[in-house]
Amino acid sequence: MREKMNENDEARMIMEALRGQGLNDDDAAVAGLQMRLIDVAVGKGDVLPYDYNPEALKKFFGSRPLSVVTRIAQILSVGGVVFFNTAMDAALGRLQNNPDLEVQRAIELRDTITSLGPFFIKIGQALSIRPDVLSPRSMVELQKLCDKVPSYDSKIAFATIEKELGRPVEEMFSEITPEPVAAASLGQVYKAVLRKTGETVAVKVQRPQVLETVSLDLYLARELGLLARNFPALVERLDAVELLDEFAHRFYQELDYNLECENGERIARDMAVLPMVVIPKNYPEYTSRRVHVAEWIDGEKLSQSTADDVGALVNLGVITYLTQLLDKGFFHADPHPGNMMRTTDGKLAILDFGLMTEITENQKYGMVEAIAHLINRDYSEIGQDFINLDFIPQGTDTEPIVPALTKVFDVALAGGGAKSINFQELAADLAEVTYEYPFRIPPYFALVIRAISVLEGIALVGNPNFAIIDEAYPYIAKRLMTDKSPRLRAALRYMVYGKEGKFDAERVIDLLEALEKFKSIKDDGDGSAFKVDGVRGSRAVGRAGDFRGSQLVDTSERDSDIDGGRFRVSNIGGSVSAQQSEDDQDTAREALRFFFSPEGETFRDFLLEEVVTVVDASSREALQELSRRLGLATLPVPSFFRALNPELSENDKRMVQQIGTLVRFLFGDFETIAEGGIGAQQTRLRGLIPVLTEYRPQLQDFGRTLVARLTEKTLSRGLNWASQRLAPATR
């Protein structure tokens, strides 16, 4: 199936469009472009709403028929021929099996959209990542939409600044460029210096007539959508009014620069946990609804940078957006390539917070749960995941969909497991299913796809085998092991136990190694791949396919001292050396440090019951071995003592082995180290002492809890014995 899809042009174009490989990142405006806007007369006491309100817009423009007719005439004069030709082609079936004509019409539509202004540009950009709405060729062409347009007169811009802020420009800025350094459909940007502090800033000024034109376009589009509702065939797969209302609400927010300033301040607080991420400082005292002042960032667009650390910044970008998406729930919904920069000191800067979206707790947890099920290939649960994520309507019977999903995911997961799939190729596969089953891409997830698309598109330029899930797994591991919510505790349990319900120490170690990778990306800007040549962390997990592979890097770099050498791979696959290498000790110490740190409380609680089982089983095994050595095994033992010290079950023996594997990872294999002599053991112990000393209170608390649980377990056995003896007497 995968080979056939790669040969299929439409599937290939969906993949490229979803990855954002066609996004226009030009700095200059389209040659010869003229954007059509309209001036609407506003009387006293009769103003346009600043928040999206369909009824208010209907009332406002219902009393201005001349403005409505003028705008309709503009739209028809600019795009009438294109719309007529496209409609005729569709009605006569000329677009079927005629890719050249389809591309020609898509190009004409793109140029028309650009000329008609902000509303049409935003609609085109939003639709360019919707395979459930547009054909693949239309997606590709609309991604070439350019938001750069000719600037308007700076005299008008400076007058807007003075009117909005109530002071002369020269009083606020000691320097300001006479012409804008950038111009887009909503506004244009000047570089300036604040007179009060001497700080260099970017001054964004909204274009005149934008609110009026956008509001009128929204009103007309909504009226057209309401008309379409009278024809069920037109709205069977897409309710244009519902989609428009969701879009319009966010568009109005983007027109309010006060809100953009507030968003920037909030996201700066949220991203303070990532020291390598730069969020421009905002200046509320110099901001109004139509003027926004923020810190000027020196650097280059990440998509255009040729620096050696771009891979590291892309990894950091994945962590950044996942932190926004799955942790804070406040998400940068317009990560155009121009909004991500590499600063001159090698950090990742994120700009422009006019378009944000909030993710609900249910959606956040649903995404993590879906990833957990993919990792374990439990497709029976994916149907419910899609319901939780609003891909499938509530109440839908997902059982008939599971075989189709199994077919899709079996192909997507081939070669290296879910953490090795390419997220966007998976989305392309699912797009094929959406036409046969009641799938829809919810508006919030379309924004998520766009963000991930841009990051992956940047990475794929230099590395065709980049896979977003590989780089997301360290964050997922961190989130699962530190979040106290019941749903994520359940997801962590699922990750460790799998659908078979058996504790797997190797999965725990995999999570701990991924957590260490997360720390290296967040704190040290580590840009190496988490999985190289089929090896993830220190485990061989198999290779992925050509299109699903993780980042390919020179493995000699992994054998250097990068990041303390903790990601070397030269010794992987061989026997454990007599003296454990320093990088392995560092990784184990970091895992142990996390386990006993305050942040590791959730993970300690999670493992407590398994540790109790193993310590209890080990103590029983020790007593039984002692009795055998003393020759007491053949003597009759009172039933009470047999109840307190039962024989080990197969599960007890398995758990002893599993926890032993985990302990050897955390503390080292002292039996192997012993072959190196007392010196090797002492060296290993000296490395562990600082960790145990630093977290002595947590270690003591864990020990006390362990003793209490062991006592409780023993008492429970005694009570069970007593109840069984008393039961016959009461009959």
DOGUBA-316603 format. One line per 4 residues: for each residue x, y, z of C-alpha. Coordinates in steps of 0.2 Angstrom, whole numbers. Each point is the difference from the previous one (the first is absolute). Last residue first. Example, Ala and Ser with C-alpha at 12.3 -4.5 7.8 and 13.67 -1.06 7.14 Angstrom:
// DOGUBA-316603
68,-5,36  -6,-17,3
This chain:
// DOGUBA-316603
-108,-109,303  10,12,10  14,-13,4  2,-4,-18
4,19,-4  12,3,15  15,-10,-8  -3,9,-17
-1,17,8  16,-3,10  10,-4,-16  -7,15,-9
4,11,15  18,-7,0  2,3,-19  -6,18,2
12,3,15  14,-5,-12  -5,12,-14  -3,14,13
17,-3,7  7,1,-18  -10,15,-4  7,9,16
18,-5,-4  -1,7,-17  -8,16,6  14,2,12
13,-4,-13  -8,13,-12  0,13,13  18,-4,4
5,2,-18  -9,16,-2  8,7,15  18,-6,-6
-2,7,-17  17,10,-1  9,-14,10  -6,-14,-12
5,10,-15  17,5,7  3,-19,6  -3,-7,-18
16,4,-8  10,-5,16  -9,-17,-1  6,-3,-18
18,5,4  -1,-11,15  -6,-15,-10  14,3,-13
13,1,13  -6,-16,9  4,-10,-16  -4,1,-18
-10,-16,0  -11,8,13  -6,12,-13  -9,-15,-8
-9,-4,17  -2,18,4  -11,3,-16  -4,18,2
-11,10,12  -14,6,-11  1,-13,-15  4,-14,12
-15,5,11  -11,-1,-16  6,-17,-5  -2,-6,18
-18,7,0  -4,-11,-15  9,-16,7  -9,2,17
-16,3,-10  1,-16,-9  3,-10,15  -15,8,9
-11,-3,-16  5,-18,0  -6,-1,18  13,-1,15
-5,-12,14  -10,8,14  9,8,15  -14,7,11
-12,-14,-4  13,-13,3  4,8,17  -18,-2,5
-2,-18,-7  14,-5,12  15,-8,-9  4,-18,1
19,-4,-3  6,-4,-17  6,18,-4  10,1,17
16,-6,-6  9,16,4  4,4,-18  -18,-4,-5
-7,12,14  12,13,-6  -6,-2,-18  -18,2,5
4,15,11  9,8,-15  -14,-4,-12  -13,8,12
11,16,1  2,1,-19  -19,-2,-3  -3,14,13
13,11,-8  -7,-4,-17  -18,3,3  4,16,10
10,6,-15  -14,-3,-12  -12,9,12  11,15,1
3,2,-19  -13,13,-3  3,9,17  18,2,-5
-5,6,-18  -12,13,7  13,6,13  13,2,-14
-1,19,0  4,0,18  17,-9,-4  2,-18,5
-3,-8,-17  7,15,-10  17,-2,9  0,-18,-4
-3,3,-18  14,13,0  11,-12,9  -4,-13,-13
4,12,-14  16,6,8  6,-18,4  -3,-5,-18
10,15,-6  14,-5,12  2,-18,-7  -4,-15,11
16,-9,4  0,-18,-5  -9,4,-16  -18,-5,-3
-2,-12,-15  -2,7,-17  -15,8,-8  4,18,4
18,3,3  3,13,-14  -17,9,3  5,15,10
-15,11,6  6,4,18  17,7,-6  -1,15,11
-11,9,-12  11,-3,-14  16,-10,6  2,-9,-17
-7,-17,-4  -17,7,-6  9,11,-12  7,-15,-8
-17,-6,-3  -2,13,-14  -18,5,1  -16,-7,-8
-16,7,9  -13,-13,2  -6,-11,-13  -18,0,-7
3,3,-18  14,-12,-3  -8,-13,12  4,-1,19
14,-10,7  -1,-11,15  -1,4,19  18,-3,6
0,8,17  13,12,7  -10,16,-4  -8,-5,-16
10,-11,-11  -7,-4,-18  13,9,-9  -1,16,11
-15,3,12  0,15,11  8,11,-13  13,12,4
-4,19,2  3,2,19  -4,18,5  7,-2,17
-15,3,12  -15,-5,-10  7,-12,-12  11,-9,13
-14,-1,12  -12,-8,-13  14,-12,-4  0,-5,19
-18,-3,0  2,-11,-16  12,-10,10  -12,-2,14
-14,-5,-11  10,-13,-9  5,-6,18  -18,-2,5
-4,-9,-17  15,-12,4  -7,-3,17  -16,-8,-7
-15,-2,12  -13,-11,-7  -18,6,-4  0,-8,-18
-6,17,-7  17,7,5  6,0,18  12,15,-1
-9,11,-13  -17,-5,7  5,5,17  6,17,-7
-16,2,-8  -10,-4,16  11,13,9  -4,12,-15
-19,-2,3  2,1,19  9,17,-1  16,-1,10
12,5,-15  18,-3,3  4,-17,-9  -12,2,-14
5,17,-4  19,-4,-1  -3,-15,-11  -11,10,-12
14,13,-1  13,-13,-4  -12,-7,-13  -3,16,-10
17,-2,-9  -3,-17,-6  -19,5,-4  6,14,-12
10,-12,-11  15,8,-10  4,-12,-14  2,14,-14
12,9,11  6,18,-6  -17,5,-7  -9,-12,10
3,10,16  -8,16,-6  -15,-10,-6  -1,-10,16
-2,16,10  -12,8,-12  -11,-15,0  0,-2,19
-8,17,1  -12,-3,-14  -6,-16,7  -3,8,16
-10,13,-8  -11,-13,-10  -1,-8,17  -10,15,8
-12,0,-15  -5,-18,1  6,-11,-14  -15,-11,-5
-3,-18,-1  -17,-9,-3  8,-14,-11  4,-2,-19
7,17,-4  9,2,17  10,-16,-4  11,8,-13
4,14,12  6,-13,12  14,-4,-11  5,18,-2
-1,2,19  12,-15,2  12,8,-13  -1,16,10
5,-9,16  15,-9,-7  0,-16,10  15,-5,11
-8,2,17  -14,-10,-6  10,-16,-3  16,-2,-10
-2,-9,-16  -18,1,-4  -10,12,10  -8,9,-14
-5,-16,-9  -7,-8,15  -8,17,4  -10,1,-16
-6,-18,-1  -4,0,19  -10,16,-3  -10,-8,-14
-3,-15,11  -5,11,15  -13,10,-10  -14,-13,2
2,0,19  -1,19,1  -18,1,3  -3,18,0
-8,7,16  10,16,1  5,6,-17  17,-6,-7
16,11,0  -5,9,16  15,-5,9  -9,-11,12
-9,-8,-14  17,-3,-9  6,-8,16  -15,-11,1
4,-7,-18  19,-1,5  -4,-12,14  -2,-16,-10
16,5,-9  11,-5,14  16,2,-9  10,3,17
8,16,-6  -16,4,-9  -10,-2,16  12,12,10
-1,13,-14  -19,0,1  0,2,19  12,15,-2
-12,8,-13  -15,-4,11  8,8,15  2,16,-9
-17,0,-8  -9,-4,16  10,14,9  -6,12,-13
12,8,-12  -1,19,-2  5,8,-17  11,15,-4
1,12,-15  7,17,4  16,-8,8  12,6,-13
18,-6,3  10,-16,7  18,2,2  11,-16,1
18,3,7  16,0,-9  8,17,6  -5,9,-16
-18,-6,2  -7,-14,-10  -17,5,-5  -18,-7,0
-14,11,-6  6,1,-18  -3,-19,-2  -18,3,5
-4,-7,17  -18,8,1  -9,-10,14  12,4,14
-9,-11,13  -6,2,18  -4,-17,8  15,3,11
6,-18,1  -6,-9,-16  0,13,-13  12,14,7
12,-13,6  -2,-10,-16  4,16,-10  16,3,10
6,-18,0  -2,-1,-19  8,17,-2  15,-6,10
2,-14,-12  -1,13,-14  13,10,9  12,-15,2
-2,-3,-19  4,18,-4  16,-1,10  12,0,-14
-6,16,-7  -8,0,-18  -15,11,5  -14,3,-12
-14,-10,9  7,6,17  -3,18,-6  15,11,4
6,9,16  -2,16,9  -16,1,10  -9,18,3
-10,0,16  -18,4,-2  -11,14,-4  -18,-2,-7
-11,13,-8  -19,-3,-5  -8,-5,16  12,9,10
18,-3,6  14,11,6  -4,-2,19  -2,-18,-3
18,-2,-6  3,-19,-4  17,-9,2  3,-12,-14
0,-18,4  16,-9,-1  2,-19,3  16,-8,6
-4,2,18  -16,-10,-1  -10,1,16  -3,18,-3
-11,-5,-15  -16,2,10  4,17,6  5,6,-17
-16,-8,-7  -10,11,12  9,16,-5  -2,-4,-18
-18,-4,2  -3,17,9  9,9,-14  -10,-9,-13
-16,4,9  4,19,0  4,-2,-19  -18,-5,-3
-1,-5,-19  6,-18,5  -14,-1,12  -12,4,-14
7,-14,-11  -1,-13,14  -19,3,2  -2,0,-19
8,-17,-2  -11,-9,12  -15,9,-8  5,-4,-18
2,-19,4  -18,0,8  -7,10,-15  9,-11,-13
-7,-16,6  10,-13,-9  -3,-18,-5  -19,1,-3
0,19,-2  -2,1,-19  -11,-15,-2  -12,7,14
-5,15,-11  -8,13,11  15,1,11  9,8,-15
-10,16,3  7,1,18  17,-2,-7  -3,14,-12
-5,11,14  15,-5,10  12,5,-15  -9,17,-2
2,4,19  18,-6,1  4,10,-16  -8,16,8
10,-3,17  16,-3,-9  -2,16,-11  -5,11,15
13,-7,12  14,2,-14  -5,18,-5  17,7,4
14,-12,3  5,-4,18  17,7,6  13,-11,7
15,8,9  15,-11,3  12,5,14  17,5,4
2,5,18  7,18,4  -10,1,16  -11,15,-1
3,5,-19  -5,-18,-6  9,-4,-15  -9,-5,-16
-1,-13,-14  -17,1,-9  -12,-13,-4  -15,-1,-12
-18,-5,2  -14,-13,-3  5,-5,-18  18,0,3
14,13,-1  18,-1,6  14,12,4  -12,15,-1
6,16,-6  7,15,9  8,-11,13  -2,5,18
12,9,12  -2,9,16  -17,-8,2  -14,6,12
1,18,-2  5,-1,-18  -17,-9,-4  -10,13,8
-11,-6,14  -18,-7,2  4,-18,-2  -13,-4,-13
-1,17,-9  19,2,0  3,-18,-7  -14,2,-13
8,17,-6  17,-9,-1  -9,-14,-11  -9,13,-11
17,9,-3  8,-16,-3  -11,-2,-16  -5,-18,-3
12,-15,-2  -2,-12,-15  -5,-18,5  8,-15,9
-13,-13,5  6,-11,-14  -11,-15,-5  11,-15,-6
-9,-11,12  -15,3,-11  9,-9,-14  4,-16,9
-17,-1,8  -9,2,-17  10,-15,-6  -4,-11,14
-19,4,-1  -8,11,13  -11,-3,15  5,-16,9
18,3,-6  0,16,11  17,8,1  -2,13,-14
-18,4,6  7,11,14  12,9,-12  -14,3,-12
-12,6,14  14,12,6  3,7,-17  -18,2,-3
-3,10,16  16,10,-2  -2,7,-18  -9,-3,-16
16,0,-10  8,-15,8  -16,-10,-2  0,4,-19
18,-6,-2  -3,-16,9  -16,-4,-10  9,2,-16
13,-12,6  -13,-12,6  -9,1,-18  17,-4,-8
4,-14,11  -17,-8,-3  2,2,-19  17,-9,1
-7,-13,11  -14,-6,-12  -6,-16,6  -16,8,6
1,19,-1  -11,1,-16  -15,-8,8  -12,12,-8
-6,7,17  18,1,7  7,8,-16  -15,12,0
3,5,18  18,3,-2  -3,11,-15  -13,10,8
11,2,16  15,6,-10  -10,12,-10  -8,8,15
16,2,10  5,18,-2  -16,8,-7  -11,-12,10
9,4,17  0,19,-3  -18,0,-6  -5,-10,16
10,13,10  -9,15,-8  -17,-9,2  3,-2,19
6,17,2  -16,7,-9  -11,-11,10  5,8,17
-14,-3,12  1,-19,-1  19,2,2  -2,5,19
-15,-12,4  8,-15,-8  17,4,8  -9,1,17
-8,-16,-3  16,-9,-5  10,6,16  19,-1,-2
8,12,13  4,18,-4  -17,4,-6  -2,13,-14
-7,16,6  -17,9,0  -1,13,14  7,13,-12
1,-5,-18  12,-12,-8  3,1,-19  8,-15,-7
16,1,-10  4,-15,-10  16,-10,-4  7,-7,-16
18,-6,0  10,4,-15  14,-12,-5  12,5,-14
14,-11,7  -5,-11,15  7,9,15  18,-4,7
6,-10,14  -5,-17,-7  -5,-14,12  -13,-8,-10
-5,-17,7  3,-14,-12  8,-12,11  -13,2,14
1,-18,5  -19,-2,-3  3,7,-18  14,-12,-4
-10,-15,7  -16,5,-10  11,2,-15  7,-18,1
-17,-7,3  -6,9,-16  15,-6,-10  -2,-18,4
16,-9,-2  4,3,19  -17,-7,3  3,-16,-9
16,-3,9  -9,3,17  -14,-12,-5
